Amino acid sequence: MQWPRDGIPDHPASWRMATAKHLAADQYRRKVNLNCKLAIIAQQRSTTGSTESDPMATVDEDLDIAVHDDLLRLIFTA
């Protein structure tokens, strides 16, 4: 923020409006970028023939693996 360093600008309302416009433009760009990435992921999934309905299923299975007591003790010791 520049106000503490440079002081209050001559037209604070204009500065706030410009900031709001920049934030809105950034949010729009992020949304467009996300939609493009999701389209690429969907296209890759369709070309690989992946039939898995839940992409997190393998992660869930990995989380269900029991942690041995020695490993758990090591984690808490560290």
PDB file of N, CA, C and O in Angstrom, chain B, residues numbered from 101:
ATOM      1  N   MET B 101       0.850  -1.171   0.000  1.00  0.00           N
ATOM      2  CA  MET B 101       0.000   0.000   0.000  1.00  0.00           C
ATOM      3  C   MET B 101       0.895   1.233   0.000  1.00  0.00           C
ATOM      4  O   MET B 101       1.880   1.286   0.736  1.00  0.00           O
ATOM      5  N   GLN B 102       0.570   2.187  -0.791  1.00  0.00           N
ATOM      6  CA  GLN B 102       1.407   3.370  -0.966  1.00  0.00           C
ATOM      7  C   GLN B 102       0.983   4.536  -0.074  1.00  0.00           C
ATOM      8  O   GLN B 102       1.755   5.477   0.109  1.00  0.00           O
ATOM      9  N   TRP B 103      -0.211   4.493   0.476  1.00  0.00           N
ATOM     10  CA  TRP B 103      -0.685   5.636   1.245  1.00  0.00           C
ATOM     11  C   TRP B 103       0.192   5.937   2.461  1.00  0.00           C
ATOM     12  O   TRP B 103       0.495   7.107   2.695  1.00  0.00           O
ATOM     13  N   PRO B 104       0.614   4.947   3.244  1.00  0.00           N
ATOM     14  CA  PRO B 104       1.462   5.288   4.392  1.00  0.00           C
ATOM     15  C   PRO B 104       2.793   5.916   3.962  1.00  0.00           C
ATOM     16  O   PRO B 104       3.332   6.777   4.657  1.00  0.00           O
ATOM     17  N   ARG B 105       3.309   5.485   2.830  1.00  0.00           N
ATOM     18  CA  ARG B 105       4.597   5.982   2.371  1.00  0.00           C
ATOM     19  C   ARG B 105       4.466   7.324   1.664  1.00  0.00           C
ATOM     20  O   ARG B 105       5.238   8.243   1.936  1.00  0.00           O
ATOM     21  N   ASP B 106       3.498   7.447   0.758  1.00  0.00           N
ATOM     22  CA  ASP B 106       3.374   8.639  -0.084  1.00  0.00           C
ATOM     23  C   ASP B 106       2.319   9.624   0.395  1.00  0.00           C
ATOM     24  O   ASP B 106       2.241  10.739  -0.122  1.00  0.00           O
ATOM     25  N   GLY B 107       1.517   9.240   1.359  1.00  0.00           N
ATOM     26  CA  GLY B 107       0.436  10.109   1.816  1.00  0.00           C
ATOM     27  C   GLY B 107      -0.829   9.867   1.006  1.00  0.00           C
ATOM     28  O   GLY B 107      -0.830   9.117   0.029  1.00  0.00           O
ATOM     29  N   ILE B 108      -1.883  10.506   1.424  1.00  0.00           N
ATOM     30  CA  ILE B 108      -3.180  10.356   0.747  1.00  0.00           C
ATOM     31  C   ILE B 108      -3.093  10.986  -0.638  1.00  0.00           C
ATOM     32  O   ILE B 108      -2.614  12.111  -0.776  1.00  0.00           O
ATOM     33  N   PRO B 109      -3.559  10.259  -1.686  1.00  0.00           N
ATOM     34  CA  PRO B 109      -3.508  10.819  -3.041  1.00  0.00           C
ATOM     35  C   PRO B 109      -4.460  12.004  -3.185  1.00  0.00           C
ATOM     36  O   PRO B 109      -5.331  12.229  -2.345  1.00  0.00           O
ATOM     37  N   ASP B 110      -4.276  12.747  -4.256  1.00  0.00           N
ATOM     38  CA  ASP B 110      -5.108  13.931  -4.501  1.00  0.00           C
ATOM     39  C   ASP B 110      -6.584  13.569  -4.658  1.00  0.00           C
ATOM     40  O   ASP B 110      -7.463  14.308  -4.214  1.00  0.00           O
ATOM     41  N   HIS B 111      -6.846  12.434  -5.288  1.00  0.00           N
ATOM     42  CA  HIS B 111      -8.230  11.995  -5.529  1.00  0.00           C
ATOM     43  C   HIS B 111      -8.386  10.562  -5.014  1.00  0.00           C
ATOM     44  O   HIS B 111      -8.278   9.620  -5.799  1.00  0.00           O
ATOM     45  N   PRO B 112      -8.637  10.373  -3.710  1.00  0.00           N
ATOM     46  CA  PRO B 112      -8.721   9.023  -3.155  1.00  0.00           C
ATOM     47  C   PRO B 112      -9.849   8.192  -3.759  1.00  0.00           C
ATOM     48  O   PRO B 112      -9.706   6.979  -3.913  1.00  0.00           O
ATOM     49  N   ALA B 113     -10.955   8.823  -4.097  1.00  0.00           N
ATOM     50  CA  ALA B 113     -12.073   8.080  -4.690  1.00  0.00           C
ATOM     51  C   ALA B 113     -11.671   7.509  -6.050  1.00  0.00           C
ATOM     52  O   ALA B 113     -12.031   6.378  -6.379  1.00  0.00           O
ATOM     53  N   SER B 114     -10.937   8.274  -6.827  1.00  0.00           N
ATOM     54  CA  SER B 114     -10.473   7.789  -8.130  1.00  0.00           C
ATOM     55  C   SER B 114      -9.496   6.643  -7.948  1.00  0.00           C
ATOM     56  O   SER B 114      -9.522   5.672  -8.704  1.00  0.00           O
ATOM     57  N   TRP B 115      -8.636   6.754  -6.946  1.00  0.00           N
ATOM     58  CA  TRP B 115      -7.670   5.685  -6.673  1.00  0.00           C
ATOM     59  C   TRP B 115      -8.396   4.401  -6.299  1.00  0.00           C
ATOM     60  O   TRP B 115      -8.033   3.319  -6.760  1.00  0.00           O
ATOM     61  N   ARG B 116      -9.424   4.524  -5.460  1.00  0.00           N
ATOM     62  CA  ARG B 116     -10.196   3.335  -5.054  1.00  0.00           C
ATOM     63  C   ARG B 116     -10.937   2.732  -6.247  1.00  0.00           C
ATOM     64  O   ARG B 116     -11.026   1.510  -6.367  1.00  0.00           O
ATOM     65  N   MET B 117     -11.460   3.570  -7.116  1.00  0.00           N
ATOM     66  CA  MET B 117     -12.166   3.065  -8.297  1.00  0.00           C
ATOM     67  C   MET B 117     -11.205   2.323  -9.217  1.00  0.00           C
ATOM     68  O   MET B 117     -11.541   1.259  -9.738  1.00  0.00           O
ATOM     69  N   ALA B 118     -10.018   2.873  -9.418  1.00  0.00           N
ATOM     70  CA  ALA B 118      -9.016   2.203 -10.261  1.00  0.00           C
ATOM     71  C   ALA B 118      -8.603   0.876  -9.640  1.00  0.00           C
ATOM     72  O   ALA B 118      -8.434  -0.118 -10.348  1.00  0.00           O
ATOM     73  N   THR B 119      -8.439   0.857  -8.321  1.00  0.00           N
ATOM     74  CA  THR B 119      -8.080  -0.385  -7.631  1.00  0.00           C
ATOM     75  C   THR B 119      -9.178  -1.425  -7.797  1.00  0.00           C
ATOM     76  O   THR B 119      -8.891  -2.595  -8.051  1.00  0.00           O
ATOM     77  N   ALA B 120     -10.427  -1.010  -7.656  1.00  0.00           N
ATOM     78  CA  ALA B 120     -11.547  -1.937  -7.827  1.00  0.00           C
ATOM     79  C   ALA B 120     -11.592  -2.496  -9.245  1.00  0.00           C
ATOM     80  O   ALA B 120     -11.862  -3.681  -9.441  1.00  0.00           O
ATOM     81  N   LYS B 121     -11.327  -1.645 -10.230  1.00  0.00           N
ATOM     82  CA  LYS B 121     -11.310  -2.108 -11.628  1.00  0.00           C
ATOM     83  C   LYS B 121     -10.195  -3.126 -11.849  1.00  0.00           C
ATOM     84  O   LYS B 121     -10.394  -4.128 -12.536  1.00  0.00           O
ATOM     85  N   HIS B 122      -9.023  -2.869 -11.268  1.00  0.00           N
ATOM     86  CA  HIS B 122      -7.907  -3.808 -11.426  1.00  0.00           C
ATOM     87  C   HIS B 122      -8.213  -5.141 -10.751  1.00  0.00           C
ATOM     88  O   HIS B 122      -7.902  -6.200 -11.295  1.00  0.00           O
ATOM     89  N   LEU B 123      -8.822  -5.091  -9.567  1.00  0.00           N
ATOM     90  CA  LEU B 123      -9.191  -6.330  -8.886  1.00  0.00           C
ATOM     91  C   LEU B 123     -10.225  -7.117  -9.684  1.00  0.00           C
ATOM     92  O   LEU B 123     -10.146  -8.343  -9.763  1.00  0.00           O
ATOM     93  N   ALA B 124     -11.196  -6.418 -10.277  1.00  0.00           N
ATOM     94  CA  ALA B 124     -12.213  -7.087 -11.086  1.00  0.00           C
ATOM     95  C   ALA B 124     -11.590  -7.727 -12.323  1.00  0.00           C
ATOM     96  O   ALA B 124     -11.945  -8.845 -12.694  1.00  0.00           O
ATOM     97  N   ALA B 125     -10.663  -7.015 -12.958  1.00  0.00           N
ATOM     98  CA  ALA B 125      -9.993  -7.564 -14.139  1.00  0.00           C
ATOM     99  C   ALA B 125      -9.159  -8.785 -13.769  1.00  0.00           C
ATOM    100  O   ALA B 125      -9.142  -9.767 -14.511  1.00  0.00           O
ATOM    101  N   ASP B 126      -8.467  -8.737 -12.631  1.00  0.00           N
ATOM    102  CA  ASP B 126      -7.682  -9.887 -12.176  1.00  0.00           C
ATOM    103  C   ASP B 126      -8.576 -11.086 -11.898  1.00  0.00           C
ATOM    104  O   ASP B 126      -8.245 -12.214 -12.261  1.00  0.00           O
ATOM    105  N   GLN B 127      -9.712 -10.836 -11.250  1.00  0.00           N
ATOM    106  CA  GLN B 127     -10.637 -11.926 -10.950  1.00  0.00           C
ATOM    107  C   GLN B 127     -11.181 -12.547 -12.236  1.00  0.00           C
ATOM    108  O   GLN B 127     -11.310 -13.768 -12.326  1.00  0.00           O
ATOM    109  N   TYR B 128     -11.497 -11.726 -13.219  1.00  0.00           N
ATOM    110  CA  TYR B 128     -11.992 -12.231 -14.496  1.00  0.00           C
ATOM    111  C   TYR B 128     -10.920 -13.071 -15.197  1.00  0.00           C
ATOM    112  O   TYR B 128     -11.221 -14.140 -15.728  1.00  0.00           O
ATOM    113  N   ARG B 129      -9.677 -12.593 -15.202  1.00  0.00           N
ATOM    114  CA  ARG B 129      -8.580 -13.348 -15.828  1.00  0.00           C
ATOM    115  C   ARG B 129      -8.368 -14.686 -15.135  1.00  0.00           C
ATOM    116  O   ARG B 129      -8.139 -15.699 -15.796  1.00  0.00           O
ATOM    117  N   ARG B 130      -8.442 -14.697 -13.810  1.00  0.00           N
ATOM    118  CA  ARG B 130      -8.295 -15.956 -13.079  1.00  0.00           C
ATOM    119  C   ARG B 130      -9.401 -16.942 -13.440  1.00  0.00           C
ATOM    120  O   ARG B 130      -9.150 -18.137 -13.596  1.00  0.00           O
ATOM    121  N   LYS B 131     -10.637 -16.432 -13.574  1.00  0.00           N
ATOM    122  CA  LYS B 131     -11.764 -17.296 -13.918  1.00  0.00           C
ATOM    123  C   LYS B 131     -11.583 -17.883 -15.314  1.00  0.00           C
ATOM    124  O   LYS B 131     -11.810 -19.075 -15.520  1.00  0.00           O
ATOM    125  N   VAL B 132     -11.176 -17.052 -16.273  1.00  0.00           N
ATOM    126  CA  VAL B 132     -10.944 -17.527 -17.641  1.00  0.00           C
ATOM    127  C   VAL B 132      -9.815 -18.551 -17.653  1.00  0.00           C
ATOM    128  O   VAL B 132      -9.918 -19.577 -18.326  1.00  0.00           O
ATOM    129  N   ASN B 133      -8.738 -18.283 -16.915  1.00  0.00           N
ATOM    130  CA  ASN B 133      -7.602 -19.199 -16.849  1.00  0.00           C
ATOM    131  C   ASN B 133      -8.025 -20.536 -16.244  1.00  0.00           C
ATOM    132  O   ASN B 133      -7.631 -21.591 -16.742  1.00  0.00           O
ATOM    133  N   LEU B 134      -8.824 -20.502 -15.174  1.00  0.00           N
ATOM    134  CA  LEU B 134      -9.306 -21.734 -14.557  1.00  0.00           C
ATOM    135  C   LEU B 134     -10.167 -22.531 -15.526  1.00  0.00           C
ATOM    136  O   LEU B 134     -10.015 -23.748 -15.633  1.00  0.00           O
ATOM    137  N   ASN B 135     -11.064 -21.863 -16.226  1.00  0.00           N
ATOM    138  CA  ASN B 135     -11.921 -22.559 -17.189  1.00  0.00           C
ATOM    139  C   ASN B 135     -11.108 -23.200 -18.309  1.00  0.00           C
ATOM    140  O   ASN B 135     -11.425 -24.305 -18.749  1.00  0.00           O
ATOM    141  N   CYS B 136     -10.063 -22.515 -18.773  1.00  0.00           N
ATOM    142  CA  CYS B 136      -9.201 -23.088 -19.809  1.00  0.00           C
ATOM    143  C   CYS B 136      -8.479 -24.322 -19.293  1.00  0.00           C
ATOM    144  O   CYS B 136      -8.389 -25.331 -19.992  1.00  0.00           O
ATOM    145  N   LYS B 137      -7.966 -24.246 -18.076  1.00  0.00           N
ATOM    146  CA  LYS B 137      -7.256 -25.393 -17.503  1.00  0.00           C
ATOM    147  C   LYS B 137      -8.199 -26.564 -17.274  1.00  0.00           C
ATOM    148  O   LYS B 137      -7.823 -27.714 -17.505  1.00  0.00           O
ATOM    149  N   LEU B 138      -9.420 -26.288 -16.821  1.00  0.00           N
ATOM    150  CA  LEU B 138     -10.387 -27.371 -16.634  1.00  0.00           C
ATOM    151  C   LEU B 138     -10.760 -28.012 -17.969  1.00  0.00           C
ATOM    152  O   LEU B 138     -10.963 -29.224 -18.039  1.00  0.00           O
ATOM    153  N   ALA B 139     -10.850 -27.209 -19.021  1.00  0.00           N
ATOM    154  CA  ALA B 139     -11.149 -27.765 -20.347  1.00  0.00           C
ATOM    155  C   ALA B 139     -10.009 -28.653 -20.828  1.00  0.00           C
ATOM    156  O   ALA B 139     -10.247 -29.703 -21.425  1.00  0.00           O
ATOM    157  N   ILE B 140      -8.774 -28.237 -20.570  1.00  0.00           N
ATOM    158  CA  ILE B 140      -7.617 -29.052 -20.962  1.00  0.00           C
ATOM    159  C   ILE B 140      -7.615 -30.365 -20.198  1.00  0.00           C
ATOM    160  O   ILE B 140      -7.365 -31.421 -20.779  1.00  0.00           O
ATOM    161  N   ILE B 141      -7.891 -30.308 -18.902  1.00  0.00           N
ATOM    162  CA  ILE B 141      -7.927 -31.534 -18.087  1.00  0.00           C
ATOM    163  C   ILE B 141      -9.033 -32.456 -18.576  1.00  0.00           C
ATOM    164  O   ILE B 141      -8.828 -33.665 -18.676  1.00  0.00           O
ATOM    165  N   ALA B 142     -10.207 -31.902 -18.883  1.00  0.00           N
ATOM    166  CA  ALA B 142     -11.309 -32.717 -19.380  1.00  0.00           C
ATOM    167  C   ALA B 142     -10.959 -33.362 -20.713  1.00  0.00           C
ATOM    168  O   ALA B 142     -11.304 -34.518 -20.957  1.00  0.00           O
ATOM    169  N   GLN B 143     -10.275 -32.616 -21.575  1.00  0.00           N
ATOM    170  CA  GLN B 143      -9.879 -33.169 -22.869  1.00  0.00           C
ATOM    171  C   GLN B 143      -8.858 -34.295 -22.676  1.00  0.00           C
ATOM    172  O   GLN B 143      -8.943 -35.326 -23.342  1.00  0.00           O
ATOM    173  N   GLN B 144      -7.904 -34.103 -21.777  1.00  0.00           N
ATOM    174  CA  GLN B 144      -6.904 -35.133 -21.518  1.00  0.00           C
ATOM    175  C   GLN B 144      -7.551 -36.388 -20.953  1.00  0.00           C
ATOM    176  O   GLN B 144      -7.176 -37.502 -21.319  1.00  0.00           O
ATOM    177  N   ARG B 145      -8.519 -36.211 -20.065  1.00  0.00           N
ATOM    178  CA  ARG B 145      -9.208 -37.375 -19.486  1.00  0.00           C
ATOM    179  C   ARG B 145      -9.996 -38.128 -20.548  1.00  0.00           C
ATOM    180  O   ARG B 145     -10.063 -39.357 -20.524  1.00  0.00           O
ATOM    181  N   SER B 146     -10.596 -37.385 -21.488  1.00  0.00           N
ATOM    182  CA  SER B 146     -11.391 -38.054 -22.516  1.00  0.00           C
ATOM    183  C   SER B 146     -10.503 -38.776 -23.526  1.00  0.00           C
ATOM    184  O   SER B 146     -10.896 -39.813 -24.059  1.00  0.00           O
ATOM    185  N   THR B 147      -9.305 -38.240 -23.799  1.00  0.00           N
ATOM    186  CA  THR B 147      -8.421 -38.903 -24.759  1.00  0.00           C
ATOM    187  C   THR B 147      -7.726 -40.106 -24.154  1.00  0.00           C
ATOM    188  O   THR B 147      -7.392 -41.050 -24.870  1.00  0.00           O
ATOM    189  N   THR B 148      -7.500 -40.090 -22.833  1.00  0.00           N
ATOM    190  CA  THR B 148      -6.858 -41.245 -22.194  1.00  0.00           C
ATOM    191  C   THR B 148      -7.856 -42.341 -21.896  1.00  0.00           C
ATOM    192  O   THR B 148      -7.472 -43.463 -21.563  1.00  0.00           O
ATOM    193  N   GLY B 149      -9.142 -42.024 -22.012  1.00  0.00           N
ATOM    194  CA  GLY B 149     -10.162 -43.037 -21.776  1.00  0.00           C
ATOM    195  C   GLY B 149     -10.335 -43.362 -20.308  1.00  0.00           C
ATOM    196  O   GLY B 149     -10.753 -44.466 -19.961  1.00  0.00           O
ATOM    197  N   SER B 150     -10.020 -42.424 -19.450  1.00  0.00           N
ATOM    198  CA  SER B 150     -10.151 -42.650 -18.019  1.00  0.00           C
ATOM    199  C   SER B 150     -11.621 -42.774 -17.661  1.00  0.00           C
ATOM    200  O   SER B 150     -12.420 -41.886 -17.959  1.00  0.00           O
ATOM    201  N   THR B 151     -11.974 -43.880 -17.019  1.00  0.00           N
ATOM    202  CA  THR B 151     -13.357 -44.104 -16.639  1.00  0.00           C
ATOM    203  C   THR B 151     -13.551 -43.930 -15.141  1.00  0.00           C
ATOM    204  O   THR B 151     -14.651 -44.138 -14.629  1.00  0.00           O
ATOM    205  N   GLU B 152     -12.509 -43.556 -14.446  1.00  0.00           N
ATOM    206  CA  GLU B 152     -12.612 -43.371 -13.002  1.00  0.00           C
ATOM    207  C   GLU B 152     -13.504 -42.166 -12.732  1.00  0.00           C
ATOM    208  O   GLU B 152     -13.233 -41.066 -13.214  1.00  0.00           O
ATOM    209  N   SER B 153     -14.579 -42.378 -11.954  1.00  0.00           N
ATOM    210  CA  SER B 153     -15.519 -41.289 -11.711  1.00  0.00           C
ATOM    211  C   SER B 153     -15.015 -40.317 -10.655  1.00  0.00           C
ATOM    212  O   SER B 153     -15.357 -39.135 -10.690  1.00  0.00           O
ATOM    213  N   ASP B 154     -14.207 -40.800  -9.716  1.00  0.00           N
ATOM    214  CA  ASP B 154     -13.718 -39.937  -8.649  1.00  0.00           C
ATOM    215  C   ASP B 154     -12.200 -39.868  -8.699  1.00  0.00           C
ATOM    216  O   ASP B 154     -11.530 -40.842  -8.355  1.00  0.00           O
ATOM    217  N   PRO B 155     -11.640 -38.730  -9.123  1.00  0.00           N
ATOM    218  CA  PRO B 155     -10.184 -38.640  -9.222  1.00  0.00           C
ATOM    219  C   PRO B 155      -9.494 -38.704  -7.863  1.00  0.00           C
ATOM    220  O   PRO B 155      -8.295 -38.971  -7.793  1.00  0.00           O
ATOM    221  N   MET B 156     -10.228 -38.464  -6.793  1.00  0.00           N
ATOM    222  CA  MET B 156      -9.629 -38.503  -5.465  1.00  0.00           C
ATOM    223  C   MET B 156      -9.695 -39.895  -4.835  1.00  0.00           C
ATOM    224  O   MET B 156      -9.258 -40.078  -3.699  1.00  0.00           O
ATOM    225  N   ALA B 157     -10.231 -40.869  -5.554  1.00  0.00           N
ATOM    226  CA  ALA B 157     -10.378 -42.208  -4.992  1.00  0.00           C
ATOM    227  C   ALA B 157      -9.032 -42.806  -4.612  1.00  0.00           C
ATOM    228  O   ALA B 157      -8.908 -43.419  -3.551  1.00  0.00           O
ATOM    229  N   THR B 158      -8.027 -42.639  -5.457  1.00  0.00           N
ATOM    230  CA  THR B 158      -6.713 -43.188  -5.128  1.00  0.00           C
ATOM    231  C   THR B 158      -6.096 -42.467  -3.943  1.00  0.00           C
ATOM    232  O   THR B 158      -5.397 -43.081  -3.137  1.00  0.00           O
ATOM    233  N   VAL B 159      -6.347 -41.179  -3.830  1.00  0.00           N
ATOM    234  CA  VAL B 159      -5.830 -40.436  -2.676  1.00  0.00           C
ATOM    235  C   VAL B 159      -6.502 -40.934  -1.413  1.00  0.00           C
ATOM    236  O   VAL B 159      -5.840 -41.136  -0.395  1.00  0.00           O
ATOM    237  N   ASP B 160      -7.811 -41.134  -1.467  1.00  0.00           N
ATOM    238  CA  ASP B 160      -8.533 -41.644  -0.304  1.00  0.00           C
ATOM    239  C   ASP B 160      -8.030 -43.016   0.108  1.00  0.00           C
ATOM    240  O   ASP B 160      -7.890 -43.304   1.296  1.00  0.00           O
ATOM    241  N   GLU B 161      -7.758 -43.863  -0.881  1.00  0.00           N
ATOM    242  CA  GLU B 161      -7.240 -45.193  -0.565  1.00  0.00           C
ATOM    243  C   GLU B 161      -5.874 -45.100   0.099  1.00  0.00           C
ATOM    244  O   GLU B 161      -5.589 -45.837   1.043  1.00  0.00           O
ATOM    245  N   ASP B 162      -5.030 -44.199  -0.389  1.00  0.00           N
ATOM    246  CA  ASP B 162      -3.704 -44.034   0.209  1.00  0.00           C
ATOM    247  C   ASP B 162      -3.798 -43.509   1.635  1.00  0.00           C
ATOM    248  O   ASP B 162      -2.980 -43.872   2.481  1.00  0.00           O
ATOM    249  N   LEU B 163      -4.778 -42.665   1.910  1.00  0.00           N
ATOM    250  CA  LEU B 163      -4.928 -42.127   3.258  1.00  0.00           C
ATOM    251  C   LEU B 163      -5.429 -43.178   4.239  1.00  0.00           C
ATOM    252  O   LEU B 163      -5.216 -43.056   5.446  1.00  0.00           O
ATOM    253  N   ASP B 164      -6.094 -44.206   3.727  1.00  0.00           N
ATOM    254  CA  ASP B 164      -6.607 -45.256   4.592  1.00  0.00           C
ATOM    255  C   ASP B 164      -5.529 -46.229   5.044  1.00  0.00           C
ATOM    256  O   ASP B 164      -5.772 -47.051   5.928  1.00  0.00           O
ATOM    257  N   ILE B 165      -4.345 -46.151   4.453  1.00  0.00           N
ATOM    258  CA  ILE B 165      -3.262 -47.041   4.844  1.00  0.00           C
ATOM    259  C   ILE B 165      -2.831 -46.679   6.264  1.00  0.00           C
ATOM    260  O   ILE B 165      -2.619 -45.509   6.584  1.00  0.00           O
ATOM    261  N   ALA B 166      -2.708 -47.690   7.097  1.00  0.00           N
ATOM    262  CA  ALA B 166      -2.361 -47.460   8.501  1.00  0.00           C
ATOM    263  C   ALA B 166      -0.916 -46.991   8.624  1.00  0.00           C
ATOM    264  O   ALA B 166      -0.028 -47.484   7.929  1.00  0.00           O
ATOM    265  N   VAL B 167      -0.699 -46.044   9.508  1.00  0.00           N
ATOM    266  CA  VAL B 167       0.641 -45.577   9.801  1.00  0.00           C
ATOM    267  C   VAL B 167       1.155 -46.403  10.970  1.00  0.00           C
ATOM    268  O   VAL B 167       0.494 -46.505  12.003  1.00  0.00           O
ATOM    269  N   HIS B 168       2.313 -46.982  10.810  1.00  0.00           N
ATOM    270  CA  HIS B 168       2.876 -47.812  11.863  1.00  0.00           C
ATOM    271  C   HIS B 168       3.285 -46.942  13.048  1.00  0.00           C
ATOM    272  O   HIS B 168       3.619 -45.769  12.885  1.00  0.00           O
ATOM    273  N   ASP B 169       3.254 -47.529  14.232  1.00  0.00           N
ATOM    274  CA  ASP B 169       3.558 -46.793  15.454  1.00  0.00           C
ATOM    275  C   ASP B 169       4.956 -46.187  15.426  1.00  0.00           C
ATOM    276  O   ASP B 169       5.152 -45.063  15.889  1.00  0.00           O
ATOM    277  N   ASP B 170       5.930 -46.921  14.886  1.00  0.00           N
ATOM    278  CA  ASP B 170       7.297 -46.396  14.858  1.00  0.00           C
ATOM    279  C   ASP B 170       7.388 -45.137  13.998  1.00  0.00           C
ATOM    280  O   ASP B 170       8.070 -44.179  14.363  1.00  0.00           O
ATOM    281  N   LEU B 171       6.704 -45.142  12.866  1.00  0.00           N
ATOM    282  CA  LEU B 171       6.717 -43.973  11.990  1.00  0.00           C
ATOM    283  C   LEU B 171       6.007 -42.802  12.650  1.00  0.00           C
ATOM    284  O   LEU B 171       6.470 -41.664  12.576  1.00  0.00           O
ATOM    285  N   LEU B 172       4.895 -43.082  13.288  1.00  0.00           N
ATOM    286  CA  LEU B 172       4.158 -42.040  13.971  1.00  0.00           C
ATOM    287  C   LEU B 172       4.983 -41.451  15.124  1.00  0.00           C
ATOM    288  O   LEU B 172       4.987 -40.238  15.331  1.00  0.00           O
ATOM    289  N   ARG B 173       5.666 -42.301  15.859  1.00  0.00           N
ATOM    290  CA  ARG B 173       6.532 -41.837  16.945  1.00  0.00           C
ATOM    291  C   ARG B 173       7.651 -40.960  16.395  1.00  0.00           C
ATOM    292  O   ARG B 173       8.002 -39.949  17.004  1.00  0.00           O
ATOM    293  N   LEU B 174       8.213 -41.340  15.246  1.00  0.00           N
ATOM    294  CA  LEU B 174       9.269 -40.566  14.624  1.00  0.00           C
ATOM    295  C   LEU B 174       8.766 -39.183  14.197  1.00  0.00           C
ATOM    296  O   LEU B 174       9.463 -38.182  14.358  1.00  0.00           O
ATOM    297  N   ILE B 175       7.549 -39.143  13.653  1.00  0.00           N
ATOM    298  CA  ILE B 175       6.974 -37.869  13.220  1.00  0.00           C
ATOM    299  C   ILE B 175       6.797 -36.931  14.399  1.00  0.00           C
ATOM    300  O   ILE B 175       7.154 -35.756  14.316  1.00  0.00           O
ATOM    301  N   PHE B 176       6.243 -37.442  15.506  1.00  0.00           N
ATOM    302  CA  PHE B 176       6.019 -36.578  16.661  1.00  0.00           C
ATOM    303  C   PHE B 176       7.305 -36.226  17.385  1.00  0.00           C
ATOM    304  O   PHE B 176       7.383 -35.176  18.023  1.00  0.00           O
ATOM    305  N   THR B 177       8.320 -37.084  17.300  1.00  0.00           N
ATOM    306  CA  THR B 177       9.608 -36.786  17.910  1.00  0.00           C
ATOM    307  C   THR B 177      10.311 -35.663  17.151  1.00  0.00           C
ATOM    308  O   THR B 177      10.928 -34.783  17.752  1.00  0.00           O
ATOM    309  N   ALA B 178      10.207 -35.706  15.837  1.00  0.00           N
ATOM    310  CA  ALA B 178      10.868 -34.686  15.009  1.00  0.00           C
ATOM    311  C   ALA B 178      10.168 -33.367  15.200  1.00  0.00           C
ATOM    312  O   ALA B 178      10.558 -32.368  14.597  1.00  0.00           O
TER     313      ALA B 178
END
